[in-house]
């Protein structure tokens, strides 16, 4: 598969990218080279190969999911301008 200047103009229009004629002419061989690499990759036999998300094996290091309130309520409320009954107190907003 290869592209020509008409197709590159169409792609630029779809992407809403303004390109000069010189830029389009320069982009045609680059896109054709990229498409050539993709065709080359499609020729590789990948039968029986598991898909990878990374090249090296990675294991997630997860901590135990323990519900905890942090035991810091009093420290947090010490910074509040007004705290009542263990909560931040804010003025009523009623119109």
PyMOL commands that set and color helices and strands:
alter all, ss='L'
color gray80, all
select helices_A, chain A and resi 5-14+21-42+73-77
alter helices_A, ss='H'
color red, helices_A
select strands_A, chain A and resi 83-84+87-88
alter strands_A, ss='S'
color yellow, strands_A
deselect
rebuild
show_as cartoon
